[in-house]
Amino acid sequence: MASRPAVHLHVAGERMDTGSGGVHEHRDPSTGEVDARIPLAGPGEVDRAVNAADAAFRDWKRTPPEERRRLLLRLADLIEANAEEFGRRGTMDNGTPASVVGGMTGSAVEWTRYYAGWTDKIAGELSSSFTSGVGELNYTLLEPYGVVGIIITWNGPLISLAMKIPPALAAGCTVVCKPSELTPFSAELFMDLIEQAGFPTGVCSILPGDPAAGEALVVHPKVRKVSFTGGPATASKILHACADTMKPATLELGGKSANIVFDDADLDAACGLGAMMSVGVLSGQGCAFPTRMLVQRPVYEEMTARVSVVAKSIPVGDPWDPAVLAGPVVNEAALERILGIIERAKIDGARLVAGGSRIGGDLAGGYFIEPTVFADVDPHSELAQNEVFGPVLAITPFDSDEDAVRIANNTRYGLSGYIQTQSLSRALRVAEELVTGEVLVNGAANLRVQRPFGGIGISGMGKEGGRLGVEEFLRVKSVGIA
Ligand code: NAD
């Protein structure tokens, strides 16, 4: 346990070693062994943090935009200066391989700098009607909500913080954040850096906690808005809890995103992206990953064979080994859940072309699953319809463009859509027809900060990224002057 950093509850500038929510035994997912005991917040600490954030809001919303920008730019510089340590913490948190975790730190720096730049560009709209005889001047004020309750999940602990906290602070809101108890180490360092950057006390508090702490945060009367990343079942509970007071919520949830590979696609690129982004990177634990590959019939067998070769070649293992690209899944519950889905997919008649088992040998103590690829997946089956959140890809053939769109849209989710084609007109047409919050063509990157991200259907509501990302933390007041 000595090798893990201490974790605290950060309540309005105070660091607490213990919390009334008890203790979470953090396990190293690559060994299954307990490696740290994490103090958890209970409703009492949540209440104190929210009251402090509410008190801090009065000054924070009046803080000149250039001062808010200076503090956020300072935070971005500190994240960048601590990139190596964030890399280590990412691996400690959830077993993200050292070889990939660095890129996520760079992304967190970009999100923080981008929203620093928005502090002095928040502006409403103006309309006048003097010439029409009505004789009114109308304008809108964009006002920060107040205290925002932020609840995030465990798969990208640093980037999830950076996608929510900087835009909230840029907008002039104050923040109480509950990270997942499964991944406390990155959040601890993030909070240290917020303090080092010089944000006023109470403007941001981060408290690890379990679902009960999340519930206490959501229902707190001084929390004016909730921003949540996690699963649809939890999101539904949060919406119900918000309903009594009509509290607004931004919800970033799961996905079952289709990756449509047309027969005119660059198959080398489509194969590398399709395999790595579904069963390699983060061991498939990404909300927006292309986990259903729909392949046009003429290239179907070739793509299936090539994707299975790539999947079998992905180095899985000790996440601290720089040659490893895929680590364990987050915990034993996830391991059992994913293995169950794999077994049921076999029974459902899908053709297993790569992986399909837990990894044993030296890795038997950890939660390692082989990169797994199923072909001939029935689009109505459990594997095609439900998010796995693990290294499992479902491949299904299609004939026409209409066929592809119909299968892609046959889901309750609507987070991302991927298109692989050399035809610009086909890409533009299909992009319009996909019922998703975003479409990525020919390898456009996930989570570019300039591009609003967020789903529809059971993938959620609201956006992160771009101007809309800061506007999630602002409410509109209209003023009319006769
Ligand atoms: P989860 O919904 O179980 O937990 C997410 C967070 O909510 C945790 O911090 C948890 O403690 C808290 N929580 C649980 N119950 C709560 C309640 N009743 N009230 C308030 N808070 C509560 O999700 P998970 O299983 O940890 O995460 C996986 C899910 O997250 C997947 O569906 C994945 O696709 C999704 N996800 C979405 C995005 C995105 O940006 N769209 C990003 C990453 C992960």
Residues whose N, C-alpha, C, O or C-beta is under 5 A from the ligand:
A	BS01	NAD	I151 I152 T153 W154 N155 K178 P179 S180 G209 D210 P211 G214 E215 T229 G230 G231 P232 T234 K237 E252 L253 G254 G255 C287
